[in-house]
Amino acid sequence: MGLNYTIDCLHCGTHTEFRSSTNRRTMMVDVRHLTDNIDTECAIRCPVCRSRLNTSSDDFLRQVKIEVEA
Ligand SMILES: [Zn+2]
C-alpha cells in the first residue's frame, strides 16, 4: 500500500507532494483518527521555508494531507 503526502505550508504557501507510488487510484483518507499517532517530537518541516509543520497535531492536520493507495 502506497502512501502519498501533500503539504500545504501555511507559512510560505508552498504546495508539495510526496509520492511513494505511481498508482493513480488513490483516495483521500480522514487522518483525524491518527492524531494520537502524530509524532510532534521529531520536527517535520516545510522543504522550502523550513517552517515546522507539526508543532501540534492540529498544525499537522491543517497542513498535511495523506492519501492512501486504493
Ligand atoms: Zn513553507
N, CA, C, O and the ligand as a Tripos MOL2 file, in Angstrom:
@<TRIPOS>MOLECULE
protein
  281   279    71     0     0
PROTEIN
NO_CHARGES

@<TRIPOS>ATOM
      1 N           0.8450   -1.1960    0.0000 N.3       1 MET1
      2 CA          0.0000    0.0000    0.0000 C.3       1 MET1
      3 C           0.8780    1.2420    0.0000 C.2       1 MET1
      4 O           1.7500    1.3930    0.8560 O.2       1 MET1
      5 N           0.6510    2.1080   -0.9390 N.am      2 GLY2
      6 CA          1.4530    3.3150   -1.0200 C.3       2 GLY2
      7 C           0.8290    4.4660   -0.2670 C.2       2 GLY2
      8 O          -0.3920    4.5860   -0.1740 O.2       2 GLY2
      9 N           1.6750    5.2960    0.2590 N.am      3 LEU3
     10 CA          1.2120    6.4860    0.9520 C.3       3 LEU3
     11 C           1.7360    7.7170    0.2380 C.2       3 LEU3
     12 O           2.9180    7.7990   -0.0960 O.2       3 LEU3
     13 N           0.8580    8.6620    0.0100 N.am      4 ASN4
     14 CA          1.2640    9.9220   -0.5930 C.3       4 ASN4
     15 C           0.9570   11.0510    0.3870 C.2       4 ASN4
     16 O          -0.0780   11.0580    1.0540 O.2       4 ASN4
     17 N           1.8850   12.0030    0.4560 N.am      5 TYR5
     18 CA          1.6870   13.1240    1.3530 C.3       5 TYR5
     19 C           1.6270   14.4130    0.5520 C.2       5 TYR5
     20 O           2.4400   14.6410   -0.3430 O.2       5 TYR5
     21 N           0.6640   15.2470    0.8810 N.am      6 THR6
     22 CA          0.5890   16.5640    0.2820 C.3       6 THR6
     23 C           0.7550   17.5960    1.3890 C.2       6 THR6
     24 O           0.0260   17.5870    2.3810 O.2       6 THR6
     25 N           1.7220   18.4820    1.2030 N.am      7 ILE7
     26 CA          1.9880   19.5190    2.2010 C.3       7 ILE7
     27 C           1.5580   20.8680    1.6480 C.2       7 ILE7
     28 O           1.9860   21.2770    0.5680 O.2       7 ILE7
     29 N           0.7110   21.5500    2.3990 N.am      8 ASP8
     30 CA          0.3700   22.9310    2.0840 C.3       8 ASP8
     31 C           0.8660   23.7790    3.2350 C.2       8 ASP8
     32 O           0.2260   23.8710    4.2830 O.2       8 ASP8
     33 N           2.0160   24.3970    3.0240 N.am      9 CYS9
     34 CA          2.6300   25.1720    4.0980 C.3       9 CYS9
     35 C           1.8550   26.4640    4.3280 C.2       9 CYS9
     36 O           1.6640   27.2590    3.4080 O.2       9 CYS9
     37 N           1.4080   26.6640    5.5770 N.am     10 LEU10
     38 CA          0.6660   27.8860    5.8900 C.3      10 LEU10
     39 C           1.6030   29.0790    6.0070 C.2      10 LEU10
     40 O           1.1540   30.2250    5.9970 O.2      10 LEU10
     41 N           2.8880   28.8210    6.1180 N.am     11 HIS11
     42 CA          3.8440   29.9080    6.3030 C.3      11 HIS11
     43 C           4.2160   30.5590    4.9700 C.2      11 HIS11
     44 O           4.1510   31.7810    4.8350 O.2      11 HIS11
     45 N           4.6060   29.7440    3.9870 N.am     12 CYS12
     46 CA          5.0640   30.2990    2.7150 C.3      12 CYS12
     47 C           4.1240   29.9530    1.5640 C.2      12 CYS12
     48 O           4.3090   30.4500    0.4530 O.2      12 CYS12
     49 N           3.1140   29.1060    1.8090 N.am     13 GLY13
     50 CA          2.1390   28.7930    0.7730 C.3      13 GLY13
     51 C           2.5760   27.7310   -0.2090 C.2      13 GLY13
     52 O           1.8840   27.4790   -1.1950 O.2      13 GLY13
     53 N           3.7020   27.1100    0.0390 N.am     14 THR14
     54 CA          4.2130   26.0880   -0.8750 C.3      14 THR14
     55 C           3.3370   24.8400   -0.8540 C.2      14 THR14
     56 O           2.9180   24.3700    0.2040 O.2      14 THR14
     57 N           3.0720   24.3160   -2.0480 N.am     15 HIS15
     58 CA          2.3360   23.0610   -2.1840 C.3      15 HIS15
     59 C           3.3130   21.9980   -2.6380 C.2      15 HIS15
     60 O           3.9030   22.1120   -3.7130 O.2      15 HIS15
     61 N           3.4900   20.9700   -1.8340 N.am     16 THR16
     62 CA          4.4640   19.9370   -2.1370 C.3      16 THR16
     63 C           3.8130   18.5710   -2.0420 C.2      16 THR16
     64 O           3.0530   18.2970   -1.1130 O.2      16 THR16
     65 N           4.1170   17.7100   -3.0130 N.am     17 GLU17
     66 CA          3.5750   16.3530   -2.9830 C.3      17 GLU17
     67 C           4.7090   15.3440   -2.9070 C.2      17 GLU17
     68 O           5.6980   15.4350   -3.6350 O.2      17 GLU17
     69 N           4.5430   14.3840   -2.0120 N.am     18 PHE18
     70 CA          5.4770   13.2710   -1.9320 C.3      18 PHE18
     71 C           4.7330   12.0160   -2.3470 C.2      18 PHE18
     72 O           3.7530   11.6220   -1.7140 O.2      18 PHE18
     73 N           5.2070   11.3920   -3.4180 N.am     19 ARG19
     74 CA          4.5430   10.1990   -3.9350 C.3      19 ARG19
     75 C           5.4110    8.9760   -3.6990 C.2      19 ARG19
     76 O           6.5700    8.9390   -4.1110 O.2      19 ARG19
     77 N           4.8520    7.9840   -3.0390 N.am     20 SER20
     78 CA          5.6130    6.7530   -2.8370 C.3      20 SER20
     79 C           5.2630    5.7190   -3.8920 C.2      20 SER20
     80 O           5.8890    4.6610   -3.9590 O.2      20 SER20
     81 N           4.2660    6.0160   -4.7160 N.am     21 SER21
     82 CA          3.9250    5.0980   -5.7960 C.3      21 SER21
     83 C           3.3660    5.9140   -6.9520 C.2      21 SER21
     84 O           3.0080    7.0800   -6.7900 O.2      21 SER21
     85 N           3.2980    5.2840   -8.1200 N.am     22 THR22
     86 CA          2.7730    5.9760   -9.2900 C.3      22 THR22
     87 C           1.3430    5.5470   -9.5910 C.2      22 THR22
     88 O           0.7630    5.9400  -10.6040 O.2      22 THR22
     89 N           0.7870    4.7410   -8.7030 N.am     23 ASN23
     90 CA         -0.5900    4.2970   -8.8800 C.3      23 ASN23
     91 C          -1.5120    5.5080   -8.7520 C.2      23 ASN23
     92 O          -1.4830    6.2280   -7.7540 O.2      23 ASN23
     93 N          -2.3270    5.7150   -9.7820 N.am     24 ARG24
     94 CA         -3.1900    6.8990   -9.7650 C.3      24 ARG24
     95 C          -4.4860    6.6650   -8.9960 C.2      24 ARG24
     96 O          -5.2210    7.6090   -8.7070 O.2      24 ARG24
     97 N          -4.7660    5.4000   -8.6660 N.am     25 ARG25
     98 CA         -6.0070    5.1250   -7.9410 C.3      25 ARG25
     99 C          -5.7920    5.3790   -6.4520 C.2      25 ARG25
    100 O          -5.5870    4.4520   -5.6690 O.2      25 ARG25
    101 N          -5.8440    6.6130   -6.0950 N.am     26 THR26
    102 CA         -5.6350    6.9680   -4.6990 C.3      26 THR26
    103 C          -6.9070    7.5540   -4.1190 C.2      26 THR26
    104 O          -7.7650    8.0550   -4.8460 O.2      26 THR26
    105 N          -7.0130    7.4870   -2.8510 N.am     27 MET27
    106 CA         -8.1710    8.0310   -2.1670 C.3      27 MET27
    107 C          -7.7030    8.8340   -0.9550 C.2      27 MET27
    108 O          -6.7200    8.4990   -0.2940 O.2      27 MET27
    109 N          -8.4430    9.8970   -0.6950 N.am     28 MET28
    110 CA         -8.1290   10.6720    0.4900 C.3      28 MET28
    111 C          -8.6890    9.9420    1.7050 C.2      28 MET28
    112 O          -9.7860    9.3850    1.6580 O.2      28 MET28
    113 N          -7.9420    9.9500    2.7620 N.am     29 VAL29
    114 CA         -8.4310    9.3450    3.9920 C.3      29 VAL29
    115 C          -8.5150   10.4050    5.0830 C.2      29 VAL29
    116 O          -7.7580   11.3760    5.1000 O.2      29 VAL29
    117 N          -9.4330   10.1920    5.9650 N.am     30 ASP30
    118 CA         -9.5630   11.0720    7.1170 C.3      30 ASP30
    119 C          -8.5040   10.6710    8.1400 C.2      30 ASP30
    120 O          -8.5530    9.5750    8.6990 O.2      30 ASP30
    121 N          -7.5590   11.5570    8.3760 N.am     31 VAL31
    122 CA         -6.4520   11.1910    9.2540 C.3      31 VAL31
    123 C          -6.6760   11.6810   10.6800 C.2      31 VAL31
    124 O          -5.7770   11.5990   11.5170 O.2      31 VAL31
    125 N          -7.8740   12.1910   10.9560 N.am     32 ARG32
    126 CA         -8.0930   12.7180   12.3020 C.3      32 ARG32
    127 C          -7.9820   11.6340   13.3670 C.2      32 ARG32
    128 O          -7.6020   11.8980   14.5080 O.2      32 ARG32
    129 N          -8.3290   10.3820   12.9620 N.am     33 HIS33
    130 CA         -8.2200    9.3050   13.9340 C.3      33 HIS33
    131 C          -6.7680    8.9260   14.1930 C.2      33 HIS33
    132 O          -6.4720    8.1520   15.1030 O.2      33 HIS33
    133 N          -5.8630    9.4810   13.3840 N.am     34 LEU34
    134 CA         -4.4460    9.1880   13.5670 C.3      34 LEU34
    135 C          -3.7620   10.2390   14.4330 C.2      34 LEU34
    136 O          -2.5580   10.1690   14.6820 O.2      34 LEU34
    137 N          -4.5450   11.2150   14.8880 N.am     35 THR35
    138 CA         -3.9690   12.3300   15.6260 C.3      35 THR35
    139 C          -3.0800   11.8690   16.7690 C.2      35 THR35
    140 O          -2.0160   12.4400   17.0070 O.2      35 THR35
    141 N          -3.5140   10.8440   17.4670 N.am     36 ASP36
    142 CA         -2.7420   10.3680   18.6150 C.3      36 ASP36
    143 C          -1.4010    9.7910   18.2060 C.2      36 ASP36
    144 O          -0.4940    9.6760   19.0300 O.2      36 ASP36
    145 N          -1.2690    9.4240   16.9250 N.am     37 ASN37
    146 CA         -0.0400    8.7970   16.4620 C.3      37 ASN37
    147 C           0.9090    9.7800   15.7880 C.2      37 ASN37
    148 O           2.0070    9.4030   15.3800 O.2      37 ASN37
    149 N           0.4940   11.0270   15.6690 N.am     38 ILE38
    150 CA          1.3500   12.0050   15.0110 C.3      38 ILE38
    151 C           2.5130   12.3690   15.9160 C.2      38 ILE38
    152 O           2.3330   12.7770   17.0640 O.2      38 ILE38
    153 N           3.6960   12.2130   15.3760 N.am     39 ASP39
    154 CA          4.9000   12.4590   16.1500 C.3      39 ASP39
    155 C           5.2130   13.9540   16.1560 C.2      39 ASP39
    156 O           5.5580   14.5240   15.1210 O.2      39 ASP39
    157 N           5.0910   14.5780   17.3130 N.am     40 THR40
    158 CA          5.3990   16.0070   17.3950 C.3      40 THR40
    159 C           6.7570   16.2320   18.0530 C.2      40 THR40
    160 O           7.1460   17.3700   18.3130 O.2      40 THR40
    161 N           7.4740   15.1450   18.3210 N.am     41 GLU41
    162 CA          8.8030   15.2760   18.9100 C.3      41 GLU41
    163 C           9.8380   15.5330   17.8240 C.2      41 GLU41
    164 O          10.6930   16.4090   17.9530 O.2      41 GLU41
    165 N           9.7430   14.7590   16.7600 N.am     42 CYS42
    166 CA         10.6530   14.9280   15.6320 C.3      42 CYS42
    167 C          10.0210   15.9050   14.6490 C.2      42 CYS42
    168 O           8.9410   15.6430   14.1200 O.2      42 CYS42
    169 N          10.6840   17.0230   14.4020 N.am     43 ALA43
    170 CA         10.1040   18.0840   13.5910 C.3      43 ALA43
    171 C           9.9460   17.6660   12.1390 C.2      43 ALA43
    172 O          10.8760   17.1420   11.5270 O.2      43 ALA43
    173 N           8.7570   17.9030   11.5930 N.am     44 ILE44
    174 CA          8.5270   17.7850   10.1640 C.3      44 ILE44
    175 C           8.5090   19.2070    9.6260 C.2      44 ILE44
    176 O           7.7510   20.0460   10.1120 O.2      44 ILE44
    177 N           9.3340   19.4810    8.6310 N.am     45 ARG45
    178 CA          9.4840   20.8570    8.1850 C.3      45 ARG45
    179 C           9.1270   21.0310    6.7140 C.2      45 ARG45
    180 O           9.2740   20.1150    5.9060 O.2      45 ARG45
    181 N           8.6550   22.2300    6.3890 N.am     46 CYS46
    182 CA          8.4170   22.6020    5.0060 C.3      46 CYS46
    183 C           9.7340   22.5310    4.2520 C.2      46 CYS46
    184 O          10.7340   23.0700    4.7250 O.2      46 CYS46
    185 N           9.7650   21.8750    3.0780 N.am     47 PRO47
    186 CA         11.0160   21.7450    2.3290 C.3      47 PRO47
    187 C          11.5320   23.0750    1.7770 C.2      47 PRO47
    188 O          12.6950   23.1730    1.3850 O.2      47 PRO47
    189 N          10.6770   24.0930    1.7450 N.am     48 VAL48
    190 CA         11.0840   25.3730    1.1720 C.3      48 VAL48
    191 C          11.5050   26.3750    2.2450 C.2      48 VAL48
    192 O          12.6170   26.9000    2.2010 O.2      48 VAL48
    193 N          10.6280   26.6390    3.1990 N.am     49 CYS49
    194 CA         10.9430   27.6790    4.1820 C.3      49 CYS49
    195 C          11.3870   27.1080    5.5250 C.2      49 CYS49
    196 O          11.7440   27.8510    6.4390 O.2      49 CYS49
    197 N          11.3610   25.7780    5.6350 N.am     50 ARG50
    198 CA         11.8020   25.0880    6.8460 C.3      50 ARG50
    199 C          10.9250   25.3900    8.0490 C.2      50 ARG50
    200 O          11.3070   25.1160    9.1870 O.2      50 ARG50
    201 N           9.7530   25.9530    7.8000 N.am     51 SER51
    202 CA          8.8160   26.1810    8.8900 C.3      51 SER51
    203 C           8.3310   24.8320    9.4020 C.2      51 SER51
    204 O           8.0460   23.9210    8.6250 O.2      51 SER51
    205 N           8.2450   24.7220   10.7040 N.am     52 ARG52
    206 CA          7.8490   23.4410   11.2810 C.3      52 ARG52
    207 C           6.3590   23.2130   11.0800 C.2      52 ARG52
    208 O           5.5370   24.0880   11.3550 O.2      52 ARG52
    209 N           6.0250   22.0150   10.5910 N.am     53 LEU53
    210 CA          4.6340   21.7030   10.2520 C.3      53 LEU53
    211 C           3.9050   20.9880   11.3730 C.2      53 LEU53
    212 O           2.6780   20.8970   11.3560 O.2      53 LEU53
    213 N           4.6380   20.4860   12.3370 N.am     54 ASN54
    214 CA          3.9790   19.6740   13.3670 C.3      54 ASN54
    215 C           4.2730   20.1660   14.7800 C.2      54 ASN54
    216 O           4.5920   19.3860   15.6770 O.2      54 ASN54
    217 N           4.1560   21.4830   14.9510 N.am     55 THR55
    218 CA          4.2920   21.9910   16.3130 C.3      55 THR55
    219 C           3.1890   21.4110   17.1970 C.2      55 THR55
    220 O           3.3560   21.2770   18.4090 O.2      55 THR55
    221 N           2.0720   21.0750   16.5790 N.am     56 SER56
    222 CA          0.9980   20.3720   17.2790 C.3      56 SER56
    223 C           0.2930   19.4860   16.2680 C.2      56 SER56
    224 O           0.4640   19.6560   15.0610 O.2      56 SER56
    225 N          -0.4910   18.5500   16.7520 N.am     57 SER57
    226 CA         -1.1970   17.6810   15.8200 C.3      57 SER57
    227 C          -2.2160   18.4790   15.0060 C.2      57 SER57
    228 O          -2.4970   18.1340   13.8590 O.2      57 SER57
    229 N          -2.7750   19.5500   15.5950 N.am     58 ASP58
    230 CA         -3.6950   20.3980   14.8370 C.3      58 ASP58
    231 C          -2.9800   21.0650   13.6710 C.2      58 ASP58
    232 O          -3.5030   21.1040   12.5570 O.2      58 ASP58
    233 N          -1.7820   21.5910   13.9260 N.am     59 ASP59
    234 CA         -0.9930   22.1980   12.8590 C.3      59 ASP59
    235 C          -0.6940   21.1890   11.7680 C.2      59 ASP59
    236 O          -0.7710   21.5020   10.5790 O.2      59 ASP59
    237 N          -0.3570   19.9900   12.1750 N.am     60 PHE60
    238 CA         -0.0400   18.9420   11.2160 C.3      60 PHE60
    239 C          -1.2450   18.6590   10.3190 C.2      60 PHE60
    240 O          -1.1140   18.5800    9.0980 O.2      60 PHE60
    241 N          -2.4220   18.5060   10.9390 N.am     61 LEU61
    242 CA         -3.6140   18.1530   10.1690 C.3      61 LEU61
    243 C          -4.0370   19.2840    9.2460 C.2      61 LEU61
    244 O          -4.6260   19.0390    8.1930 O.2      61 LEU61
    245 N          -3.7430   20.5180    9.6320 N.am     62 ARG62
    246 CA         -4.0930   21.6490    8.7750 C.3      62 ARG62
    247 C          -3.2130   21.7000    7.5330 C.2      62 ARG62
    248 O          -3.6580   22.1340    6.4700 O.2      62 ARG62
    249 N          -1.9700   21.2580    7.6630 N.am     63 GLN63
    250 CA         -1.0040   21.4870    6.5990 C.3      63 GLN63
    251 C          -0.6220   20.2440    5.8130 C.2      63 GLN63
    252 O          -0.0560   20.3490    4.7250 O.2      63 GLN63
    253 N          -0.9230   19.0800    6.3460 N.am     64 VAL64
    254 CA         -0.5190   17.8460    5.6760 C.3      64 VAL64
    255 C          -1.7330   16.9740    5.4050 C.2      64 VAL64
    256 O          -2.5260   16.6840    6.3000 O.2      64 VAL64
    257 N          -1.8610   16.5600    4.1390 N.am     65 LYS65
    258 CA         -2.9170   15.6220    3.7680 C.3      65 LYS65
    259 C          -2.2800   14.3020    3.3780 C.2      65 LYS65
    260 O          -1.2380   14.2760    2.7230 O.2      65 LYS65
    261 N          -2.9000   13.2180    3.7780 N.am     66 ILE66
    262 CA         -2.3530   11.9020    3.4820 C.3      66 ILE66
    263 C          -3.3120   11.1560    2.5570 C.2      66 ILE66
    264 O          -4.5110   11.0690    2.8230 O.2      66 ILE66
    265 N          -2.7690   10.6270    1.4800 N.am     67 GLU67
    266 CA         -3.5400    9.7890    0.5690 C.3      67 GLU67
    267 C          -3.0580    8.3520    0.6970 C.2      67 GLU67
    268 O          -1.8590    8.0920    0.7990 O.2      67 GLU67
    269 N          -3.9960    7.4380    0.6890 N.am     68 VAL68
    270 CA         -3.6410    6.0270    0.7350 C.3      68 VAL68
    271 C          -4.0690    5.3840   -0.5690 C.2      68 VAL68
    272 O          -5.1780    5.6090   -1.0540 O.2      68 VAL68
    273 N          -3.1860    4.5880   -1.1280 N.am     69 GLU69
    274 CA         -3.4720    3.9120   -2.3820 C.3      69 GLU69
    275 C          -4.7010    3.0320   -2.2490 C.2      69 GLU69
    276 O          -4.8130    2.2300   -1.3210 O.2      69 GLU69
    277 N          -5.6210    3.1940   -3.1900 N.am     70 ALA70
    278 CA         -6.8830    2.4470   -3.0990 C.3      70 ALA70
    279 C          -6.6810    1.0020   -3.5310 C.2      70 ALA70
    280 O          -7.6290    0.2170   -3.5220 O.2      70 ALA70
    281 ZN          6.8730   26.8280    3.8430 Zn       71 ZN71
@<TRIPOS>BOND
     1     1     2 1
     2     2     3 1
     3     3     4 2
     4     3     5 am
     5     5     6 1
     6     6     7 1
     7     7     8 2
     8     7     9 am
     9     9    10 1
    10    10    11 1
    11    11    12 2
    12    11    13 am
    13    13    14 1
    14    14    15 1
    15    15    16 2
    16    15    17 am
    17    17    18 1
    18    18    19 1
    19    19    20 2
    20    19    21 am
    21    21    22 1
    22    22    23 1
    23    23    24 2
    24    23    25 am
    25    25    26 1
    26    26    27 1
    27    27    28 2
    28    27    29 am
    29    29    30 1
    30    30    31 1
    31    31    32 2
    32    31    33 am
    33    33    34 1
    34    34    35 1
    35    35    36 2
    36    35    37 am
    37    37    38 1
    38    38    39 1
    39    39    40 2
    40    39    41 am
    41    41    42 1
    42    42    43 1
    43    43    44 2
    44    43    45 am
    45    45    46 1
    46    46    47 1
    47    47    48 2
    48    47    49 am
    49    49    50 1
    50    50    51 1
    51    51    52 2
    52    51    53 am
    53    53    54 1
    54    54    55 1
    55    55    56 2
    56    55    57 am
    57    57    58 1
    58    58    59 1
    59    59    60 2
    60    59    61 am
    61    61    62 1
    62    62    63 1
    63    63    64 2
    64    63    65 am
    65    65    66 1
    66    66    67 1
    67    67    68 2
    68    67    69 am
    69    69    70 1
    70    70    71 1
    71    71    72 2
    72    71    73 am
    73    73    74 1
    74    74    75 1
    75    75    76 2
    76    75    77 am
    77    77    78 1
    78    78    79 1
    79    79    80 2
    80    79    81 am
    81    81    82 1
    82    82    83 1
    83    83    84 2
    84    83    85 am
    85    85    86 1
    86    86    87 1
    87    87    88 2
    88    87    89 am
    89    89    90 1
    90    90    91 1
    91    91    92 2
    92    91    93 am
    93    93    94 1
    94    94    95 1
    95    95    96 2
    96    95    97 am
    97    97    98 1
    98    98    99 1
    99    99   100 2
   100    99   101 am
   101   101   102 1
   102   102   103 1
   103   103   104 2
   104   103   105 am
   105   105   106 1
   106   106   107 1
   107   107   108 2
   108   107   109 am
   109   109   110 1
   110   110   111 1
   111   111   112 2
   112   111   113 am
   113   113   114 1
   114   114   115 1
   115   115   116 2
   116   115   117 am
   117   117   118 1
   118   118   119 1
   119   119   120 2
   120   119   121 am
   121   121   122 1
   122   122   123 1
   123   123   124 2
   124   123   125 am
   125   125   126 1
   126   126   127 1
   127   127   128 2
   128   127   129 am
   129   129   130 1
   130   130   131 1
   131   131   132 2
   132   131   133 am
   133   133   134 1
   134   134   135 1
   135   135   136 2
   136   135   137 am
   137   137   138 1
   138   138   139 1
   139   139   140 2
   140   139   141 am
   141   141   142 1
   142   142   143 1
   143   143   144 2
   144   143   145 am
   145   145   146 1
   146   146   147 1
   147   147   148 2
   148   147   149 am
   149   149   150 1
   150   150   151 1
   151   151   152 2
   152   151   153 am
   153   153   154 1
   154   154   155 1
   155   155   156 2
   156   155   157 am
   157   157   158 1
   158   158   159 1
   159   159   160 2
   160   159   161 am
   161   161   162 1
   162   162   163 1
   163   163   164 2
   164   163   165 am
   165   165   166 1
   166   166   167 1
   167   167   168 2
   168   167   169 am
   169   169   170 1
   170   170   171 1
   171   171   172 2
   172   171   173 am
   173   173   174 1
   174   174   175 1
   175   175   176 2
   176   175   177 am
   177   177   178 1
   178   178   179 1
   179   179   180 2
   180   179   181 am
   181   181   182 1
   182   182   183 1
   183   183   184 2
   184   183   185 am
   185   185   186 1
   186   186   187 1
   187   187   188 2
   188   187   189 am
   189   189   190 1
   190   190   191 1
   191   191   192 2
   192   191   193 am
   193   193   194 1
   194   194   195 1
   195   195   196 2
   196   195   197 am
   197   197   198 1
   198   198   199 1
   199   199   200 2
   200   199   201 am
   201   201   202 1
   202   202   203 1
   203   203   204 2
   204   203   205 am
   205   205   206 1
   206   206   207 1
   207   207   208 2
   208   207   209 am
   209   209   210 1
   210   210   211 1
   211   211   212 2
   212   211   213 am
   213   213   214 1
   214   214   215 1
   215   215   216 2
   216   215   217 am
   217   217   218 1
   218   218   219 1
   219   219   220 2
   220   219   221 am
   221   221   222 1
   222   222   223 1
   223   223   224 2
   224   223   225 am
   225   225   226 1
   226   226   227 1
   227   227   228 2
   228   227   229 am
   229   229   230 1
   230   230   231 1
   231   231   232 2
   232   231   233 am
   233   233   234 1
   234   234   235 1
   235   235   236 2
   236   235   237 am
   237   237   238 1
   238   238   239 1
   239   239   240 2
   240   239   241 am
   241   241   242 1
   242   242   243 1
   243   243   244 2
   244   243   245 am
   245   245   246 1
   246   246   247 1
   247   247   248 2
   248   247   249 am
   249   249   250 1
   250   250   251 1
   251   251   252 2
   252   251   253 am
   253   253   254 1
   254   254   255 1
   255   255   256 2
   256   255   257 am
   257   257   258 1
   258   258   259 1
   259   259   260 2
   260   259   261 am
   261   261   262 1
   262   262   263 1
   263   263   264 2
   264   263   265 am
   265   265   266 1
   266   266   267 1
   267   267   268 2
   268   267   269 am
   269   269   270 1
   270   270   271 1
   271   271   272 2
   272   271   273 am
   273   273   274 1
   274   274   275 1
   275   275   276 2
   276   275   277 am
   277   277   278 1
   278   278   279 1
   279   279   280 2
@<TRIPOS>SUBSTRUCTURE
     1 MET1         2 RESIDUE 1 A MET
     2 GLY2         6 RESIDUE 1 A GLY
     3 LEU3        10 RESIDUE 1 A LEU
     4 ASN4        14 RESIDUE 1 A ASN
     5 TYR5        18 RESIDUE 1 A TYR
     6 THR6        22 RESIDUE 1 A THR
     7 ILE7        26 RESIDUE 1 A ILE
     8 ASP8        30 RESIDUE 1 A ASP
     9 CYS9        34 RESIDUE 1 A CYS
    10 LEU10       38 RESIDUE 1 A LEU
    11 HIS11       42 RESIDUE 1 A HIS
    12 CYS12       46 RESIDUE 1 A CYS
    13 GLY13       50 RESIDUE 1 A GLY
    14 THR14       54 RESIDUE 1 A THR
    15 HIS15       58 RESIDUE 1 A HIS
    16 THR16       62 RESIDUE 1 A THR
    17 GLU17       66 RESIDUE 1 A GLU
    18 PHE18       70 RESIDUE 1 A PHE
    19 ARG19       74 RESIDUE 1 A ARG
    20 SER20       78 RESIDUE 1 A SER
    21 SER21       82 RESIDUE 1 A SER
    22 THR22       86 RESIDUE 1 A THR
    23 ASN23       90 RESIDUE 1 A ASN
    24 ARG24       94 RESIDUE 1 A ARG
    25 ARG25       98 RESIDUE 1 A ARG
    26 THR26      102 RESIDUE 1 A THR
    27 MET27      106 RESIDUE 1 A MET
    28 MET28      110 RESIDUE 1 A MET
    29 VAL29      114 RESIDUE 1 A VAL
    30 ASP30      118 RESIDUE 1 A ASP
    31 VAL31      122 RESIDUE 1 A VAL
    32 ARG32      126 RESIDUE 1 A ARG
    33 HIS33      130 RESIDUE 1 A HIS
    34 LEU34      134 RESIDUE 1 A LEU
    35 THR35      138 RESIDUE 1 A THR
    36 ASP36      142 RESIDUE 1 A ASP
    37 ASN37      146 RESIDUE 1 A ASN
    38 ILE38      150 RESIDUE 1 A ILE
    39 ASP39      154 RESIDUE 1 A ASP
    40 THR40      158 RESIDUE 1 A THR
    41 GLU41      162 RESIDUE 1 A GLU
    42 CYS42      166 RESIDUE 1 A CYS
    43 ALA43      170 RESIDUE 1 A ALA
    44 ILE44      174 RESIDUE 1 A ILE
    45 ARG45      178 RESIDUE 1 A ARG
    46 CYS46      182 RESIDUE 1 A CYS
    47 PRO47      186 RESIDUE 1 A PRO
    48 VAL48      190 RESIDUE 1 A VAL
    49 CYS49      194 RESIDUE 1 A CYS
    50 ARG50      198 RESIDUE 1 A ARG
    51 SER51      202 RESIDUE 1 A SER
    52 ARG52      206 RESIDUE 1 A ARG
    53 LEU53      210 RESIDUE 1 A LEU
    54 ASN54      214 RESIDUE 1 A ASN
    55 THR55      218 RESIDUE 1 A THR
    56 SER56      222 RESIDUE 1 A SER
    57 SER57      226 RESIDUE 1 A SER
    58 ASP58      230 RESIDUE 1 A ASP
    59 ASP59      234 RESIDUE 1 A ASP
    60 PHE60      238 RESIDUE 1 A PHE
    61 LEU61      242 RESIDUE 1 A LEU
    62 ARG62      246 RESIDUE 1 A ARG
    63 GLN63      250 RESIDUE 1 A GLN
    64 VAL64      254 RESIDUE 1 A VAL
    65 LYS65      258 RESIDUE 1 A LYS
    66 ILE66      262 RESIDUE 1 A ILE
    67 GLU67      266 RESIDUE 1 A GLU
    68 VAL68      270 RESIDUE 1 A VAL
    69 GLU69      274 RESIDUE 1 A GLU
    70 ALA70      278 RESIDUE 1 A ALA
    71 ZN71       281 GROUP 0 **** ****
